[in-house]
Amino acid sequence: MSSGLYILFGCALGAGILFGIWYLWRRTPLKQQGLYISLDGHLVRSRGEWMIDAALLHMGIPHEYEPRLQIESHILHPDFGLGNGIYLEYWGLDTRAYRQNKNVKKNLFQHGNFKLISIENADLKNLLYTLEKKLRPFHILSRS
């Protein structure tokens, strides 16, 4: 088989996988309740979290959705725990109250000496590239 056919087959396979992911997302029955079922079975609260969960799964990065984290007397549930004190938060809103809460959470992470990876709405446009770039300093990609 020539290399051109391999490339064509690879593109068709990739398109089929993307269509399958999109189809599963569209068919998720809990969508009306504001919940989405991720590809690995997590119930997530937003389309952005669904995309991040799918990207982490695609990249082979073990993750936990909304793990319990205690920093002094504060109990937090970051969006994703990646192990070794590394957490990922998706900041999907942009209201004044949300920004205040975001700053409080960021300060708590810093105070507790935890590593925080922030994903904004703009990052979703090129999520795999953005995640790879933001995860690289933590050497998470070498675990997969």
C-alpha positions as CSV (number, residue, x, y, z in Angstrom):
1,M,0.0,0.0,0.0
2,S,1.4,3.4,-0.9
3,S,2.1,6.0,1.7
4,G,-0.6,8.2,0.3
5,L,-3.2,5.5,1.0
6,Y,-1.9,5.2,4.6
7,I,-2.3,9.0,5.0
8,L,-5.8,8.9,3.5
9,F,-6.8,6.0,5.8
10,G,-5.4,7.8,8.8
11,C,-7.4,10.9,8.1
12,A,-10.6,8.9,7.5
13,L,-10.0,7.0,10.8
14,G,-9.3,10.3,12.7
15,A,-12.5,11.9,11.2
16,G,-14.5,8.8,12.2
17,I,-13.2,9.0,15.8
18,L,-14.0,12.7,16.0
19,F,-17.5,12.1,14.6
20,G,-18.0,9.3,17.2
21,I,-17.0,11.5,20.0
22,W,-19.3,14.3,18.8
23,Y,-22.2,11.8,18.3
24,L,-21.8,10.4,21.8
25,W,-21.8,13.9,23.3
26,R,-24.9,14.9,21.4
27,R,-26.7,11.7,22.4
28,T,-25.9,12.1,26.1
29,P,-29.3,12.0,27.9
30,L,-28.2,13.9,31.0
31,K,-27.4,17.0,28.8
32,Q,-30.8,18.4,29.6
33,Q,-29.9,18.3,33.3
34,G,-26.7,20.3,32.8
35,L,-24.6,17.2,33.1
36,Y,-22.5,15.4,30.5
37,I,-21.2,11.9,30.5
38,S,-17.5,11.9,29.5
39,L,-16.0,9.1,27.4
40,D,-14.5,7.5,30.5
41,G,-17.7,7.7,32.5
42,H,-17.3,10.8,34.6
43,L,-20.4,13.0,35.0
44,V,-19.1,16.6,34.3
45,R,-20.9,19.9,34.6
46,S,-20.1,21.7,31.3
47,R,-19.1,21.2,27.7
48,G,-15.7,22.6,28.4
49,E,-15.1,20.1,31.2
50,W,-16.3,17.3,28.8
51,M,-13.8,18.5,26.2
52,I,-10.9,18.6,28.7
53,D,-11.8,15.1,30.1
54,A,-11.9,13.7,26.5
55,A,-8.5,15.4,25.8
56,L,-6.9,14.0,29.0
57,L,-8.2,10.5,28.1
58,H,-6.9,10.9,24.5
59,M,-3.5,11.9,25.8
60,G,-3.4,8.9,28.2
61,I,-3.2,11.1,31.3
62,P,-4.8,9.5,34.4
63,H,-7.2,12.0,36.1
64,E,-9.8,12.2,38.7
65,Y,-12.9,14.4,38.3
66,E,-13.6,16.8,41.2
67,P,-11.3,15.2,43.8
68,R,-11.7,16.4,47.4
69,L,-8.8,18.7,48.4
70,Q,-8.4,20.2,51.9
71,I,-6.2,23.3,52.3
72,E,-6.2,24.3,55.9
73,S,-9.9,24.7,56.8
74,H,-11.1,25.0,53.2
75,I,-12.5,22.1,51.2
76,L,-12.1,22.4,47.5
77,H,-13.1,20.2,44.6
78,P,-10.9,21.2,41.7
79,D,-12.2,20.2,38.3
80,F,-9.4,17.6,37.7
81,G,-6.8,16.0,39.8
82,L,-3.8,14.8,37.9
83,G,-1.8,13.3,40.7
84,N,1.4,14.4,42.5
85,G,-0.3,17.6,43.8
86,I,-1.2,18.8,40.3
87,Y,-4.7,20.1,39.6
88,L,-6.5,21.5,36.6
89,E,-9.2,24.1,36.7
90,Y,-11.4,25.1,33.9
91,W,-12.5,28.7,34.3
92,G,-15.6,28.7,32.1
93,L,-17.4,31.9,33.2
94,D,-16.5,35.5,33.3
95,T,-18.7,37.3,35.9
96,R,-17.5,39.4,38.7
97,A,-18.5,36.9,41.4
98,Y,-16.8,34.1,39.4
99,R,-13.6,36.1,39.0
100,Q,-13.5,36.8,42.8
101,N,-14.0,33.1,43.5
102,K,-11.3,32.3,40.9
103,N,-8.8,34.5,42.7
104,V,-9.7,33.0,46.1
105,K,-9.1,29.5,44.7
106,K,-5.9,30.4,43.0
107,N,-4.6,31.9,46.3
108,L,-5.6,28.8,48.2
109,F,-3.7,26.6,45.7
110,Q,-0.6,28.8,46.0
111,H,-0.9,28.9,49.8
112,G,-1.2,25.1,49.9
113,N,1.8,24.6,47.6
114,F,-0.3,22.8,45.0
115,K,0.4,23.1,41.3
116,L,-2.5,24.6,39.3
117,I,-3.1,24.4,35.6
118,S,-5.7,26.9,34.4
119,I,-7.7,26.4,31.2
120,E,-9.8,29.4,29.9
121,N,-12.5,29.4,27.3
122,A,-10.1,30.6,24.6
123,D,-7.9,27.5,25.3
124,L,-10.7,25.2,24.1
125,K,-10.2,26.3,20.5
126,N,-6.9,24.4,20.3
127,L,-7.2,22.3,23.4
128,L,-4.7,19.4,22.7
129,Y,-1.9,21.9,21.8
130,T,-2.7,24.0,24.9
131,L,-2.9,21.1,27.3
132,E,0.4,19.7,25.9
133,K,2.1,23.1,26.4
134,K,0.7,23.6,29.9
135,L,1.4,20.0,31.1
136,R,4.9,19.7,29.7
137,P,6.6,21.6,32.7
138,F,5.0,19.1,35.1
139,H,6.4,16.0,33.2
140,I,2.9,14.5,33.1
141,L,3.1,13.6,29.5
142,S,6.0,11.2,30.1
143,R,3.7,9.1,32.4
144,S,1.5,8.0,29.6
